[in-house]
Amino acid sequence: MEITPTIKYVGVDDLDIDLFESQYVVPEGMAYNSYVILDEKVAIMDTVDARKGAEWWANVEYVLGGRTPDYLVVQHLEPDHAALIHEVLDKYPQVKVVATAKAVQMMPQFFEKVEFEGRTVAVKEGDTLSLGSHTLQFFVAPMVHWPEVMVSYEQSEKVLFAADAFGKFGALCNEGSWDCEARRYFINICGKYGAQVQALLKKAATLDIAMICPLHGPVLTENLSHYIGLYDIWSKYEPETPGVLVAYASIHGGTAAAANRLADILREKGAPKVVVTDLSRCDMAEAVEDAFRYSHMVVCAASYDADVFPPMHDFLHHLKLKNYQNRKVAIVENGSWAPTAGRVMRAMLEGMKNIAIVDTMVTIRSRMKESDLPAMEQLATELLA
């Protein structure tokens, strides 16, 4: 694939992977992006996951056409992008690895038997590397989403090589909508580091960017303000869509029935969007994505072992890990003899930043009854107020 006449795509699609990072379902596969800049000097921009090493090497050698690369730019040391560093150094002993000082420090952790002495160039904020008519300028991006990350801006063609920023789940051959899978990717991969993403966006705002080349997902060439605007919303932890996520964890169906009845009440009261999620069966990463996407949330769970049913505990734990904040939340608990779920859920929510918890908490005893409806109505009224 040609990005420009002098910048070539050498990445690969992975359609065989079932779980990205051993936790995120990727039914549409995954793209590992890598690029080559051809100039007086040649730079390879990142490698790929070892799973697809043979395909990557075929792409690289075809694009090089017999030329020898001068640099391997490593923007992110995570193995899905950097697994083949040692192979590049074995094949091309004269290649210099360009990376942040932190990345250079960390490389021996991944490649014990590789001698890096004299073979690396540690760059810092604002440093440049001339390839001839192309000049790469480097900007550190720590914790987006590892501490050694940097991005590279090619000045002549105005291309931002964005590391994991602006990536998405899905192979390029299964492109689909960018927003949905980019949101799920961002919230679950980078969501904890909103402040660091904001710092990177401020740096990007000083650059004249015509194209964004991420390490996952499609190259972005049009309507860049749309993608940058969404990143701004997500990294500020602002709601993207007015609406309510009703997330429930039900053992024998009683809590599920209450959650769905509450969803109906919320719709009747004019909630612009109501999404109901069964935490026992859903993709947890998608549930977390929806919690960040919508402005309001209701958590409904059964009590379990004097605590809360584990799928809800897992969900709230994920939200805390990803820095969930700035939302209004209501609580519905269920318990047959000693309800405890509400207390546990409230304590977990109170451990998050700027969460407004609705005063009314509804307690269901085994199964929702007509006598529970006034409290459900009150909870919905307070949540939407």
Stockholm file with secondary structure:
# STOCKHOLM 1.0

chainA/1-385         MEITPTIKYVGVDDLDIDLFESQYVVPEGMAYNSYVILDEKVAIMDTVDARKGAEWWANVEYVLGGRTPDYLVVQHLEPDHAALIHEVLDKYPQVKVVATAKAVQMMPQFFEKVEFEGRTVAVKEGDTLSLGSHTLQFFVAPMVHWPEVMVSYEQSEKVLFAADAFGKFGALCNEGSWDCEARRYFINICGKYGAQVQALLKKAATLDIAMICPLHGPVLTENLSHYIGLYDIWSKYEPETPGVLVAYASIHGGTAAAANRLADILREKGAPKVVVTDLSRCDMAEAVEDAFRYSHMVVCAASYDADVFPPMHDFLHHLKLKNYQNRKVAIVENGSWAPTAGRVMRAMLEGMKNIAIVDTMVTIRSRMKESDLPAMEQLATELLA
#=GR chainA/1-385 SS CEEETTEEECCEEECSCSEETTTEECTTCEEECCEEECSSSCEEECCCCGGGHHHHHHHHHHHHTTCCCSEEECSCCSHHHHTTHHHHHHHCTTCEEEEEHHHHHHHHHHCTTCCCTTSEEEECTTCEEECSSCEEEEEECTTSSSTTCEEEEETTTTEEECTTTTCCSBCGGGCCCHHHHHHHHIIIIIGGGHHHHHHHHHHHTTSCCSEEECSSSCCBCSCHHHHHHHHHHHHTTCCSEEEEEEEEECSSSHHHHHHHHHHHHHHHTTCSCEEEEETTTSCHHHHHHHHHHEEEEEEEEEEETTEECHHHHHHHHHHHHTTCEEEEEEEEEECSSSCCHHHHHHHHHHTSEEEEEEEEEEEECSSCCGGGHHHHHHHHHHHHC
#=GC SS_cons         CEEETTEEECCEEECSCSEETTTEECTTCEEECCEEECSSSCEEECCCCGGGHHHHHHHHHHHHTTCCCSEEECSCCSHHHHTTHHHHHHHCTTCEEEEEHHHHHHHHHHCTTCCCTTSEEEECTTCEEECSSCEEEEEECTTSSSTTCEEEEETTTTEEECTTTTCCSBCGGGCCCHHHHHHHHIIIIIGGGHHHHHHHHHHHTTSCCSEEECSSSCCBCSCHHHHHHHHHHHHTTCCSEEEEEEEEECSSSHHHHHHHHHHHHHHHTTCSCEEEEETTTSCHHHHHHHHHHEEEEEEEEEEETTEECHHHHHHHHHHHHTTCEEEEEEEEEECSSSCCHHHHHHHHHHTSEEEEEEEEEEEECSSCCGGGHHHHHHHHHHHHC
//
